[in-house]
Amino acid sequence: MYAVIEDSGQQFRVSEGDVLNVDLRELADDAKEVEFNRVLLVSDEKGTKVGTPLVDKAKVVGEILDPEFKGQKVHHYYWRRRKASKRKIGHRQKYLRVRIAKISA
């Protein structure tokens, strides 16, 4: 069984047990799981349900593994030709690490 979910403008193909990094969001301090309601497609042994644009009464529940996970460092370069002017900046994006616990349709 797998599903395609949308979160923060990105689409993810997930199955139960998958670990994925989604954008950081405000959660309660004692939150143990996060729920994804924007399910675009659900496929199981019975068949495939494709939403228009969302599948009715479908949700994906994930348990939180790491509430604030930092990704790889991304570098940006600003450079002006023939001006002896350059600048290097970088940042590390913060993510929420989630394991998919249950897919229901």
C-alpha positions in Angstrom: 0.0 0.0 0.0 1.3 3.4 -0.9 0.0 7.0 -1.1 1.0 10.3 -2.7 0.7 13.2 -0.3 1.2 16.9 -0.7 2.9 18.9 2.0 4.2 22.5 1.7 4.0 22.5 -2.1 5.9 19.2 -2.5 4.6 15.8 -3.4 5.8 12.6 -1.7 5.2 9.0 -2.5 5.0 7.2 0.9 4.5 3.7 2.2 4.2 2.5 5.8 7.5 2.6 7.5 9.1 5.2 5.2 11.1 8.0 6.8 10.9 11.4 5.2 11.9 15.0 6.0 9.1 17.6 5.7 9.3 21.3 6.2 9.4 22.4 9.9 6.0 23.5 11.3 4.6 24.7 14.6 3.6 21.7 16.8 2.6 21.3 20.4 5.4 20.4 22.7 3.9 17.0 23.6 3.0 16.1 20.0 3.9 12.5 19.1 2.5 12.3 15.6 1.5 14.5 12.6 -1.4 14.0 10.2 -1.3 14.7 6.5 -4.8 15.3 5.1 -3.8 16.3 1.6 -3.8 12.8 0.0 -3.7 12.9 -3.8 -3.6 9.1 -4.5 -4.0 5.9 -2.6 -3.1 2.5 -4.0 -3.6 -0.9 -2.3 -4.4 -4.5 -3.3 -8.0 -3.6 -4.0 -7.1 -0.9 -6.5 -6.1 2.7 -6.9 -8.1 5.8 -5.8 -7.1 9.0 -7.5 -8.4 12.2 -6.0 -9.9 15.2 -7.9 -7.8 16.8 -6.5 -7.9 15.0 -3.1 -9.1 11.5 -2.1 -12.1 11.8 0.2 -11.7 10.6 3.8 -8.1 9.6 3.3 -5.2 10.5 5.7 -1.7 9.6 6.4 -0.4 9.5 10.0 3.3 9.8 10.8 5.1 9.6 14.1 7.7 12.3 14.8 11.2 11.0 15.1 13.1 14.3 15.3 11.2 17.5 15.9 14.0 19.7 14.5 16.4 18.2 12.0 18.9 20.2 10.1 19.6 19.4 6.5 22.8 19.7 4.5 24.4 23.1 4.1 23.4 24.9 1.0 25.8 27.5 -0.4 24.9 30.6 -2.5 27.4 32.6 -4.4 27.0 36.2 -5.6 29.6 37.3 -8.1 30.0 40.3 -10.3 32.3 40.0 -13.2 35.3 42.3 -13.5 34.4 44.0 -10.2 36.5 42.0 -7.8 33.2 41.6 -5.8 32.1 38.2 -4.6 30.1 36.9 -1.6 29.5 33.4 -0.3 26.5 32.7 1.9 25.1 29.5 3.2 22.4 28.2 5.4 21.0 24.9 6.8 17.3 24.3 6.3 15.4 22.9 9.3 13.1 19.9 8.7 10.8 17.7 10.7 11.7 14.0 10.4 8.7 11.7 10.3 8.1 7.9 10.0 4.9 7.0 8.2 2.8 4.9 10.7 -0.6 4.4 9.0 -2.3 5.1 5.7 -6.1 5.0 5.7 -8.5 5.6 2.8 
